[in-house]
Structure formats: structure tokens, C-alpha cells
Amino acid sequence: MAMSALTGRERELAVLDEVLDGTSSRGGALVLVGEAGIGKSALLGELERRARARRCRVLTTVGVEAEAQLPFAGLHQLLQPVLRSLDGVPAAERDALLSAFGMSDGPRPEGFLIARAVLSLVTSLADGARVALIADDVQWLDPQTHEVLAFLARRSAQAGLVVVGAARTGHPGPFLAVGLRELVVTGLDDASAEHILGRHAGDLPMPDRRRILRESAGNPLALLELPESWRLSGGAPFEGAPLSLSARLERAFGGRITDLPAQTRDAVLVAAVDGENTVSEILAATAVLSQGPVSAEVLDPAVGAGLLRVSGRCVEFRHPLVRSGVLQSEPLGRRQSANAALARVLVDEPYRQTWHRAQSVVGPDDDIADGLDAAAAVSLKRGAVMSAIATLERAAQLTTGPARRGHRLLVAAEHAFGLGRADLVSRLIKAAVRNDLDELDWARTQWLREIFHDGIPGDATRVFELCDVARRSAQAGDVSLALNLLLGAGMRCWWADTGPAARARVTEVLATLPGQSGDPRFIAALAVAEPVLQGAEVTRLLDRVVIDIVDDPASLRLLGMAAHAIGDSPRAAELLDRAETLLRDQGRLGLLAHVLSMQVVVRLELGSWDRAAAAAAEGRRLAEDTGQPIWTTGTLVCDARAQALRGDAERALDLAGQAELAANQQRLNDLLSCVQLARGIAWFTEGRYEAAYDAYRALFDPDSASYHQRERFDAVMFLAEAAVLVGRREDALAVLADLERVAAVTPSPLLHVQLRYARAVLARPADAEAQFRAALDDDLSQWPWVRARIELAYGTWLRRAGRCEDARGWLRHSHQVLGGLGAITWAQLARVELAHC
């Protein structure tokens, strides 16, 4: 039967079977989405039953709101049954996972290594059968568990895993943002809903049942729970201001606790604020809250009321809405007292104890704030950065001194930057600057504001300010902050013309930081501020980096940026490819957008055009999603160039126009230069050679808004090619003479390979062949696009000199390479030349 012909529940179960059996075309990962009580948990239960029937190994975890900031709480719950199987996991991965769980005292583990450890562990359990990982209430899982589940979901097909999570509608998170197959769980059909209601509310009059049926909207939990609330209140829960169905259910559950004995009500409240579900812990805290001894029987009335289930040593709420309903119905003072009671009994768990103490107060409390600060350090040591950020935010809220409060928020913002979270960085800075910051923290805000948005590029005054703040920061002992500020200043010089004095100031202040020249920030700042004058020095510094031991993606990104800035495209490709892999695995999307944008250009220069197109599509989406307008525009214009090279002039010109609008508004010379190049290539592919030459020529005119001292390197071949076609050889030779002087200063591989082409095609007839042979004798193995262009130009020159036999080999090879790249226009030129031989 076709999927479309199935009923709602049949369709949902069929999808679960596809995922379990590995027949889904979208892999073994799935997310169930729907409102509270709609039946997601029931479907996960059925999934678990069917998985076990297929002899799958099943691991489960359930998110709990009270645990949402406890590092790796959900992951520990998922893996607890199999942690004794860690012996088969590689030592480094095993140590990382144990450190994350606080079970060993190793160095701070990287998120990627933790995720790799989980992947190694769960795949080792398969033993010929599939492993199913099932997560309920994903929206309440801690952020680190979210990230690991996302990592596993992306690899489910290759690893033979089943990864299924359920989440309420409207709750974002890393697992939900992976782009998994999504199954929207809908309500029951009318007939099924009427059947259930008839069984549970047959005593109610038909008009009342119709009202409940309408309010329930097919939600199974509502069909079971609202009739009882209706009986107790005579329909009162439905009167007054309209409420969401979830709110009605929370009221229905919360209303039941008022009839419980006092100690039972205390126990239910403690269970609601507790992140754990152990009977002993809940009873101990209940005894503190009620100021009297309690026994396990205190839970019986809550079980009888349908609020709790007790199984062995564990207490579970019948449904997450019961927990939230209890918390909604209890006043703030009671919730604080319950948290204080838990803090009293958690003497052996300082992290959880501090967190519950923090929830037990409203006003400032420096003692608790200091405890949270220490807890954040523990989270960081365990690799739980998002938990550390949340803990520092709460610590700031409880801090009395404004300077210290602002400092804690800025520390949190730095950690958010490390994750590539532009949105979080911005929010934390806004909160921090409301406080009276000391000089170094004020300087830190200047850096953090530069990170993702680069302020207003082209503002030389701002570059001098940043350099001055950097100098003062270094003098105050914070050299790391000084480097961050100088990198921000250098990026302003890159994006737009700040003038030689501003660029020189960045270089000058960098030189005052002895012993820092090996820092990737130092190298990148030098490269983006002065890509020509400092190109040789940047090359020397990059030569000293042992790439094989660099495993920090942020450092690789900066080193790749430096290589790209000076035009060392092969080195940039190697560095950026490694950065991409690590950033992707770690889910650091904000920084990944930077890397992908740079990769588009680098891959175009080196002839990897299919990969360039993929980077452009993803990079633009990520830059938009993470709120980075300059990088959004940058990727857009790179895509324009890619489309032009492939012969889609119409699309290229459209993208170039969009990018130009944004770049003009921000006065971005760098991107306006790229716009002109894309536009020139598009016009060239249309045969509009005069227009193309004029577009290229603007890149070399210092008075043009499209002039950029480094971006013009990419246009050298195009300018020379068009100059020959439109009779502008002398003008192009003047440009070439200037570039020869630049080439004497910088070893830029990009400039030098492009000059080889330009010298040959612009040479006098007597010198041309020698120039072509010299260019082709060089090692261009990493530059297939450039070499194919030289071969095409040489073959064309030979053919027009009447040497067809010599020309054919060069033309055939260039035609093959250019066609393989997708360079339609140039492949066609080669084909035409061959036809004339």
C-alpha cells in the first residue's frame, strides 16, 4: 500500500519501520515533532518494542527540564547501561568520555573527541545487530547531549545506527537543526478520538463530551486527562481566557496536588525540581523541606492520583506536563525552598548542589555566584561549554559588584565565540556593557564586537582606536586580548580601504608583541592588514608552522585565512579543508561559514569547481543562519564568480547585483572588487569583451571603489586575455608593469602564476613562445585551471602562427581539462581552435 493511502498512525508506524529496517532513503535518523501529549512518547515506546523484536541493542534517554544545564546528563543516562564496554574504545576517546562524565581527571576534552568516543562505543555494541538510540523530550536535554546526538545522526547511515528523537514543536537545538527526516506527529482522527473519549468519559453528557473532544483536538493525553478535570470543576478549566492545550493539561495535573497530604505534596514538588529520579534522594530532600521524617509510603497518594510512577529505586512523572504542571501550581517561595532542601542533601555532588542553591534565591548572593563560577570551570574541564555559559550567566545575575558581573558575562561571551555562536556573543555583550566595566573588560568588548560583524569596515579612525586599545591591553599584561584586537583591526583593513597609515599601525603594534609571531592570530592579523608588503614575512611564519600537529580548527581557520590573504592558495586549501572537517564535526557553524566562504575562492583558483559550488551554497546559508552579513555577502559574490566561470552569465549577474547592493552600503572594497571580477567574467562569456575589459580594469585603478590591493591578483589573467581581444594591449602592459613591481615585493603564488599567463599573452611576437614555454615549464600541478588556460593560449598562438601540428596537443589537453572543470566558455574556445587546425 502506498504511504499516502495509510491512516495517520499507520503512516507514522510505517516510517518507524523504514528507519529500523534501513530502507529509508534518508538514513537511520529521524526526529518526531509534535505538541505535548500528542503521542510522541507512545510512538517511541512502540519503536523500542519493534527494535527489540528485531534484536537491536536499544539505548534510551529522556530529557528533563531541571537537568538541562547539567553537563552530559542526557548522554550519561543514554550510555550508563554500557559504560563497562568502554575497553574497546580507543584510549584517547575513552579518556575524553570519562572526563566528560567526571569519572576521570584528564585534560579538558574536545567535543569532537567525546562524540567520536560515543560513536566508537555504540558501534562496538552492534555484534551483527543494529543499535537503536532513542531520545524522548529532546528539547530538555543538555546542549552537549544535543551536539553528540546530532553528530551520531549525521553518521547514522554509514555507521548502521538508528537515531530517533522526539521533541515538542517550537523548540530549537543542534539535534533538531541537523536537517534530519522529520515526522510530524498529528492527533487522532475523529473516530478514534470519540472511541477513547467514550471509554473514559461515558458518564458525561454528550454536549460536554463534544466540548472536550473539540478542545482536545485529537490529543490522546488530553482525551484521557481533561474529562477528570471537567468532572472536578464543572467545566471551569475551559472558562476564562483561552489557553493552549498544553497549559490546560498543566492546570489539570497541577490541580490534583492540592488534594494530596502535605508531605506527599512536598515530595512531588521536590521530584519536580530535582534532575535525578532516585527515591532515596527525593525522600531525603522531602524530609528537609517538611522538617520531619518520611518513608517511601509518602509517594503512594501521588501514585494513586496518576501523577507519579515508582519503579524500584526510581520515581518518574507520568508525563512531562505533570512536572511542569506541578511547578506552575506551586508559588515561587515553595519552589525555592524545594531547591534549598535538595542543596542540603547533595553534599557529595558539589556541581548539582551549587546549581540548586542558585535556584533557591532571587536577589544577589556573591557566595553562590562564586560557587557557580567554580562550577562553570568544572563544566569547561569536562568539555561542556554551553553548560558553562549558562552557569556564568546565572553567576552574573547573582553577583553584586557591577564590574565583576560584567566580567563574568564577557567570559561567557568568549566561550560563545569559541563555539561560533554570533547570536549568543551579541546578547552577552549587550548585557555586559550595562555594567561599569574595568579597562581590560571594556577592551574585551571592543574585540568581541569585531569578531563576527567587523563593525563598519573602512573606518581608519576605528583601526587606530583598536590598535591603541591593543597596546594598552598588552601593557596591562593581557597579550592575548591585544592579539584579538589587532586581528579585528586587520580585518577592517582587509574588507575596505583604511589607507596605508592604518595598515602600517596594525603592523607596528604587532611588532611590539615579542614572542607572539607563532600565534595564528598574529600571522592572520599581519596577513589581512598588509597582504602585499608583509607577504614574504607571512610566508616565512607559515613555513614555520608544523601543520600536522595543529588540531585546533580555530587556529587552522586563521592560518588558512592568512594563506588566502597573501595568495598562497594551495596552502590555504590544505589548512581550510582541515579546519572545515573539525569545525563541522564540532558543530561550530559560525566559524564554519567563514571557512566555506574562503574555500569558494580558493577552490575556484585551484580548479576544484564542484567543491567550490557546494561550499558557496552551504556557506551562504550558514552565514545567514548565524547572522553574519559580511560573510553572507562574501559568499554570495563568490558564488557569482563561480556561476560566471561555468557560463551561467544571467545567474552570475543577478548574484553580483545583489552582492554589490550590500557591499556598497557597507563600503566594502574587497567585495566590490569581487563583484567587478564576477561581472567581467559573465560579460566575457557572453562575448561582450569591451565591457568585460572595463570591468576588469577597474580592479587595478586605485581611484576606483573596486580597487583592492590583493583581490586584483585574481583578475590578472582575465585582464590580459580580454586586452588581446579588444586591442588594449598597451594599457594592459602598463598594468602588468606595476604588478611586476608588486611581484618583486611579495612571493604570492597566485600573483606569480597569473603573471606567467599575462606575460605570455601580452608579449611581443618575437618573445611570446619563450614566455609560453617558460610558463609551462614551471610546476603548475596544483593549478590545473591556470595551466589549462596557458595551454589554450599557447595552442591558439601556435595555430594562428600556422603551426597546427604543434598546436593540436596543447589544444586537445586544454579542452579536456577545461571541459572537466566545467569552464564551458574556455572549453568552447579550445574546440573552435581545434576545428581550425
N, C-alpha and C positions, 0 to 999 in steps of 0.2 A: 504493500500500500504506500502511496506517495506520502511524504511527510505532511504536505498541505492538507491531506484528507483526514488526518488524525485529530482527535479532540485535544484540548489544551494539555491535560495531564498525560495523555498518551504521547503527545509530541515531546513533552519535557522528558519523559522516561526514555523515549527513543533516542534523544540527544545524549542522555547519560550512557546508554548502551554503546552508542557510537564512540564516545570518548573512552570507555572501558575496553572496548574491543579493538581500539586502534584503527577504526575505519573512518574516523573523522578526517576530512581533508585539511583541517586546520590544527592538527596535532592533538596531544593529550591534555591540553589545558583548557579550562572553562571557568567562567565566573557566572554565578546565579545572582540576579539582581531583582529586587522587589521590595515592597513595603513590609513593615514589621507584621508578623503573623500570617503572611500570605502563603506560607508552606515551604519556604526555603530549607528550613531545618529538617522537615519531613522528607524532602527530596534528597538531602544529603544522607539521611538515615537509610533511605532506600538504596542510594548509591553505595553506601558502605556494605549493606546486605548483599547486593549484587556483586560487589567486588570480592567479598569473602567467598561467595559461591563460585567465583572463577579462580579461587585460590590465590588471590592477590594478597600481598602484605599491605595492611592498612594502618596508617598513622593519622591521628586526628588532633586538632587543636581548636579551641573556641576562644574568641576574643571577649575580654571583659573590660568594661569601660574603666573600672578602677585600676586596672593593670596597664592601661595604655601607655604609661611613661616608664614602666619597669623594663629595664634593658633585656631584650631577648626573652621576655616571659612567655610569649606565644610559641617561640621556637623551642624553648626548653620543654614546654608541655608536649609539643609535637614529637620530640626526639627522646623524651625520657625513657620510653619502653625499650629503646635500642642503644642507649649510650654505652652499654657494655660491649657493643660490637665495634667500637672505635679502633680496635687494634689493626684492622685492615686499612685504615685511612693513613695517607702519607703523614709523616711526623709533623711537618710544618703546618699542615692543615689541621691536624688533630690538636696541636698546641693552641692554634688560633681559636678553635671552637671551645676548648676547655677554658681558655682565658675569657672568652665572651660570656660564658656561663658562670664565671667567677670560681671555677673549680681548679684553676692553677694560677700561678703568679708570674706569667710570662710577660713579654713586652706587649705594647698595645697592638692588637691585631687589626689588620685591614679588613674592611667589609668584604672585599672580593675573596680574600682567603677564607673567611668564615663561610661564605656562600659555597666556595669550592669544597670545603670540608663537608658541608651538608650534602652536596651532590655526590661526593665520593662515598659517604656513608650510606645514603639511601639506595644508590645503585648497587652497592655491595650486598644489599639485603635481598636482591631480586632472586638469585639462585634459580633461574629459569622461569620465574613468575614475575608479573608486573608489580610495581609498588605504587600504591594509591595514597596520595597526601590530600587530606580533606580538612578544610578550614571553614568554620562557621563564624558568623559575625566578624568578618574580616575588618570591618570599619573600626572595631575596638582593639585590634591587635597593635602592639607597639610598632613604631616605624621601622625598626631593624628587622623584625619578622616579616613585615610587608616587603622589604627590599629582598630578603632571601627568597620568599615565595615568588616574587617577580623574576628573580634570577632562575629559579627552578622551572618556572612556567615557560620562560623563553627557550629552555633547553629540553622541554618535555618530550618532544618528538624524537630528538637524537638519542636521548637517554632512556627512552622507553618508559617514561614516568606518566602517571595520571596525577594532575594537579588541579583540584577543583576547590573553589572558594565561594562563599555566599556573603553578600553584603547588602545592606539597606540602600535603597535608591537615594541618590544625592550625597553620598559620602565618597570623596576622592581619596586617593592614596596610590603609592607606587604600584602595588599589585593590580589595582584597577586601571592604571594608566598604561599598562603594557600593550594593550591592544588585543587582548585575548578574545576568543569567541565568547559572546555574551548571550546568555539565555535569560530573557525577562520572564520571571515567574508571575503569572496572572492569577486572578481569583477564579473560584469555581464557577461553572456555568449555573444558570438559574435552577435547573432541575436538581443538580447535586446540592446546591445551597439550600433549597427548600427541603430536601430529604434530611440533611443534617439538622436543620432547624426544627423540623417536625419531631425528630428523635429527642432533642434536648429542650424544646420549648413547646411541647404539645399542649401544655396546660394553659398557655397564654391565649387570649382572644386573637382571632385572625387579624384584626386591624393592627394590634401590637406586633404580631409576628411579621406583618408586611413592613412595618416601620423598621424593625430590627433588620429584616432582610435588605431593605434599601440602605440603611446605614452601614451594614457590613460589607456591601459591595463585593460579595463573593469571598471575603477574607475568612479562612477557616477558623482562625483563633477567635475572631470577633463573633462568629456564629456560635461558638461554644461558650464564650465568656459574657457577652452582652446580655443574654436572657437573664442570668442571675442578677446582674446589676439592675436590670429593669424590674425584676421582682422586688428587690430590696428597696428601691427608691421610687417605685411607681412611675418610671419613665423619666425621673429627674435628671439622670446623666445626659439626656439628649436635649434638655432645655437650655435656654440662655444663648450666649454667644456660640457660634459654630466652632467646633473643634475638629482637628484632624482625627482620623480613626485611631492612630497611634496614641494620641492624647486621651481619647475616650477609653482605650484599653488600659492605659496607665492609671487613669482615675478608677477604673473598675477594680484593678488589682490593689491599688493603694487604699481604696475604701475598705478593703477587708481587714487591714491590720488594726483598725480601731476597735474591733471586737475581740482581739487577742488578749490573753493575760499580759500583764505589764512586762514580766521578764521575757516572755516569748516575743513581744514586740521589740524589746531591746535586742534580742538575739537576731531577729530578722533584719533590724537596722544595721547591726554590726556586720552581718553577712553581706549586706548591700554595699557597704563602704569598703569591705575587705577585698583584696585582689586574689586571695587564696580561697580555697573551699574546704579546708580541713576543720572537722568538728571540734577538735581539741583547741585550736586557735580561736575559733568563734566563741566557744564556751568560756575560755579564759578571759577574753575581752568583754564578754557579756557580764561576767562576774564583776569586773571592774566598773562597768557602766551602771549596773544595777546595785552595786555595793552590797552584794550578798552572794552566797554560794549558789551554783546552778548545776544541774545534771543534764544528761543528754535528753531526758524526757521533756525538757523545756521546748524542744523543737516540735514535739508531736502536734500541738494545736495548729502550727503553721503548715505542717504536712496535711493535716485534715482539712484545712481551708484551701488546699490546692495551690499554695504559694511555693512550697519547697518540696524537694525530694532528698531523702537521706539514704545514701548507699555506702555501707561500711563506714569508713572514716571521712567520707566526703559529703558536703552539703551542696546541692545545686538548686538554683531557681528554676521553676517550671518553664519559664520563658524570660528572655532578657527584659521584656516590658514589665515583668513583675519587679525586677530590681529597680528599674527607672521609676516605676510607679511608687515603690516604697520611698525612694529618695525624694520624689516630688511631693509626697504627702507629709513628710516629716519636716519640721521647721529647721532653720539653719543651725540654731543652737544645739539641737539634738544631733544633727549630723556632725557638728564639730566635736561634741562630746564622744561620739562613737569613734571618731578618728583618734581622739586623745586616748581613749581606752585601748585601742589597738596599739598605739605607740608605746603604751606602758608595758605591753606583754611581748613586744618584738625586740627584746633586749639582745638577742643573738643575730638579728638582721638589721644592722645599722642603716643600710640604704632605705629599706622599707620603713623603718622606724622614723627616720628623718622626714620622709615623704608624708607619712600620716600626721606627724607633728605639724608640718606645713599646712595641712588641710584642716587643722584644728583651731586655727587662729584667723582673724580678719585683718587686724591692724599690723603695723610693723613689728618685727621681732628679730633683732640682729643675731641673737643666739641661734635661732632656727635658720636664718638666712646663711650664716656661716656653715651650719651643718649641710644645707643644700649645696653650697659651694663645694664642700668636700665630696658630697655625693656626685656632683657633676664630674669631678675629677675621676671618681671611680668609674662612672659611665664611659668617659673618654678612654680610660685604660682598657675597658672591655670592648672598645670599638663601637659603642652606642652613641654616636654623635648627636642624633636627633633627640634622644632622651636627655643628653647633657644640655642641649639648647633649651629644652622645656624646663629643666631644673634650674638653669641660670635665670631664666625669665621669672620663675616663681621666687627665686632668691632675691632678685631685684625688687620685686613687689614688696618683699618683707624687710627691705633694707632702709634704715632711717636716713643715713647720710646721702645727699644727692650725688656727690662725686663718686662714691662707691657704687651707688645704684646705677649710675650711667656707665661706669666701668664694666660692671657685670653684663649689662646689655650689649656693650661693644665686644666683649669677649665672645658672647653668644653669636654676634653678627660675624665675627671672624670665622667661627666654626661653620656658620651657614655658608659663607663664601667658599670654604673648603669643599662643601657639597655642591657648589654651583647653583645655590638657591637664591637668585636675584630678588625674588619676591620677599623672602624672609630677611635678607640683608637690609632691604629698604625699610621694612616695617620696624626692625630692631633699631636701626639708626634713628628713625623718627622718634622712637620712644626715648632713646638715649640723649638726644640733643635737648630734650625738655629739662634736663638736669644741668647743674653747674659743674661742667667737666674741667679737669685739670688740663694743663697744656698738652701733655702727651696724648691724652684721650681725645682732646679736640683735634690734634693732628691725625689721630687714628680715624676719626670721622671723615677727614678730608680724603684719606686713602680709600676708605670703604665706599665713599660716594663716587670715586673714579672707576671702581672695579668693572662694573658691567656696562655703564652708560657713557663713560668717558666725558661726562659733563658737556660743555659746549666747546667742541674742538676748534682750533684756530685762534684761541684766546691766548696770546703771548703773555699777557699780564698774569693770567692764571698759572701758566707754566712757571714764571718767576716766583709766584707765591708758593707753589708746591715745592719748588727747589729750596726756597728759604725755610719752609717748614721741615723739609727733609734734613737740611743742615742742622737745624736746632734739635731735631729728634736724635740725630747721630751724636751731637754734643751732649745730649741728656742721657746717652747710653743705650738708646733703642735703635741700633743699626738696622735691624730687620724692618722696623717701621719706615726708616729712611729709604731703604730699597723699594719698599712697596709704593711709597710716594713718588719716587723717581720713575718707577715704571709707569705710574699714572701720568706723570708729566711727559714721558717719552711717547706714550700712546697719543696724547693730544698733538704732539709734533707729527706723528705719523698720519693721523686722519686728515689733518688740514695744515695749511701753511702758517706756521707760527713765526717764521723768519729765522735767519741764521743765528741771531743773538740768543734766542730762546733755546735753540737746539744745542748751541755751544754751552749754555748754562747747565743743561742736564749732564753733558759730558764732564764739565768742570766739577760739579758736585759729586758725581760718581767717582771721580779720581781722588776725592778726599776720604774715601772709604777703603783704607788699606786692608788687604786680605780678603776682600769680598769678590774679586774678579771671577771666581769659580762658581759663584751663586747664579743659578739660572735667571733670577730677576735682574741681576747686574748685566748679564750678557744680553738679555732681551731689551732692557731699557736702552743700552748703548746702541743696539741694532735699530730699534724703531725710531730713536731720536736722530741718529746720524748714519743712515744705511750706506751712504757713499763714503764720506770722509773716514768713518770708523769701520768700513767693511773689512779691511785687512786685519784689524785688531779683533773684530768679532770672529773672523775665520780662525785666527790663532787660538782664541779662547775655546771655540767649538772643537778644534782639533785636540785640545787637552781633555775634553770630556770623554770618559770611557762609557760609551753608550750602553754596553751590555750590563753594567751594574746600576744603571738608572732605572728604577722601577716605580718611581712616583709619577703618576700621569700629569699632575700639575706642572712638575719640572720638565717633563718631556714636551708638554704643550708650549712652555716658554722657550725652550731650546729650539723647537720646531718653528715657532714664531720668529725667532732670531735668524734662523737659516733662511726662512722665506723672505724676511725683510731685506737681507743682503743679496738675495737672488741665488742662493745655493739650493736649487730645487731638489736635486737628488737627496741631499742630506735632510732637507725639510720633509720629504716624503717618508723617509725611514723613521724620523722622530715622531711625526704626526700620526703615522699608522700605528705605532706602538702606543701613543697617547690615546688614540681612538679606542683601541681594544680595551685598555684598562679603564678608561672613563665609562665606556659602555657597560663593562662588567660591574662597575661600582655604581652605576645609575646616576652619575654626576652630569645631568643633562645640560645645565647652564654652560659648563666649560666645554662639553662635547659640541655644542653649537659653534663655539669659536674654532675648534679644530676642524670641523666639517667645512666651514666657510673657507678656511685657508687651504684645505685639501682640494677644493674645487679647482682653484687656480693652479696649484702645484701639479695636479693630475692632468690638467689641460696642457701645461707646459711640457710634461714628460710623455704625453701621448696615451694616457690611460683614461680615455674619454667616457667609457661606460661607467667607470667608478666615479668619475667627476660628476656625471649626471645624478647618480644615486646620492652622492654627498650633497649636491645642491638641493635636491628635493627634501631630504631629511633635515639638513642644516637650517633651511628656511623655516620649516615647521617648528623645530626646537627653539630657534631664536624668537619666534612669535610667542610660543607657549611659555617661555621663560622671561618674556618682557625685556628684550634687548634690541632696541630699534636700530642701532648702528649695524649690528651683526645681521639683522633681518635684511636691511638694505644691501649690505655687503654680499650676502648670499644671493640675493635677487640679481644683482648686477653680474655676479659670476655666472649665474645660470643664463643670463642674456648672452654672455660671451660664448658659453657652451652651445647654445642654440644657433648662434650665428655661424660658428665653426662647422656645425653639422648641416648648414644650408637652410635652416628654417628662419629666413630673414624676417618674416612677419612677426613670428613669436618673439624673436630677439629684439626687434624694435619696440614691441609693446612692453616687454620687461625692462628694457633700457629706459623707456619713458617713465615708467613707474619709479625706477630707482633714481632717475635724475630729479624727479619732483622732491623726493625725500632728501637726497643729497644736497640739493640747492637750499632747502630750508635749513639744513644744519651746516652749510658751507664746508662740505667735506670734499676737499680737493682730491683726496685719494680715490674716492668712489666716483667723482665726476670724471676723473681720468679713465677709470674702468668703463664708465658709460660711453665715453667717446670711442674707446677701442672697440667695444661691442658693436656700437653703431657703425663704425668704419668697416668692420668685418662683414656686417649684414649688408651694407651697401655694395661692398666688393662682390659678394655672392650674387647680387642682383645685376652685376655688370655696370654699376654706377661708379666707375673708377675715380672720376674727378671728386665726387662727393666723399668717397672713401679716403682719398688722399688728404683732403682738407680736414676730415675728422682726425686722422692720424696725426697730421701736422700740429694740431692744437696741443697735443700731449708734450710737444717739445718747445713750446713757446712760454717762457717764464711769465709773460703778462696774461696768460690765459688762466681762467679758473680751473681748467682741466690739467694744468701742469702739475706733475708730481715727480720729484727727483728720482724716485725708484720705480714707480709704476710705468714710466716711459720705456723701461728696458723691454717690456713685453711687446712693444709696438715697433721695434726696430726692423724686424723682417718685413712686417706688413707695409711700413712706410717705403722701404726700398723697392718692394715688389710693385706697389702702386705707382711709384715715381717713374719706373721704366715704362709703364703702360700709358701714362699721361704726359710724358715728356718733361718731367720735373726733376731730371737727374741732378742738375747743378744745385738746386735748392736742397735736395736730399743729401748731396755730398757735403754741404755746409753743416747740416745736422750731424752727419757722420763724423766730421772733423771734431766737433765739440764732444761727441761721445768717445772718440779716441782718447781725448784728454781725460775724460772721466775714467775710462778703462785703465789708464795708467795709474790711477789712484786706488781703484777697487778691484779685487780679484773676482768679482761677481761672476760665477759660471753662466748665469742666464744672459748677462750682457755680452760676455765674450763669445758664446756660441751664436747669438743673434748677429753679432758683428761679423762673424765669419761669413754668414749668408750675405749680409749687406755689402761687404767689401767685394764679394764676387759679382753680384748682380749689378752693382754700380760701377764696376771697374771699366777702364778704357779697354777697347777690344784687344789691344796687344797684351794687356795684363790679366784679362779675365780668366783664361784657362789655368794659369798658375794659381790664381786665387781660389778657383773652384777645387783644384787638386789639393791645395793646402788645407782647405776646409774639410774635404773628405778624408784626408789622411789623419785628421785628429780623431781621438776616441769619442765617438758620439753614440756609444752603445746605450747610454741612459737617456738619449734624446732622439727617439725614433721619429717624432714629428719634425724636428729640426732637420735631421738627416734626410728624410724623405723630401722635404722642401728644397734642400740643396741639390739632391739628385734630380728632382724635377726641373729646377732652374738650369742645371748643367746640361741635362739631356735636351732641354729646349734650345740652349745656346748652341750645342753641337748640331742639332737638326737644322737650325737656321744658318749654320755655317756650312751646310751641305755634307755633314759627316753623319749620315743616318745610321750607318753600321755601328759606329761608336755610340750613338745616342740611344739605340733601342734597349740595351741592357739597363741603362740608368732609368729610362722612362718606364720600362716594364716593372722594375723593382719598386720605384716610387709609386706607380699606380697600384700595385699590390698592397703596399703598406698604407697608403692614404685611403684606399678603399676599406681596408680592415679597421682603420681608426674611425671611419665614418665621415672623413673630410670630403664630402661629396663634390664641392666646387673644385678642389685641387685634384681629386681623382679624375674628374671630367677633363680638366686641363691636360693631364697626363695622357688621357685616352685620345684627345684631339691631336696632340703632338705625335703620338704613335701612329695615328691614322695617316699622318702626312709623311711618315718615313717610308 
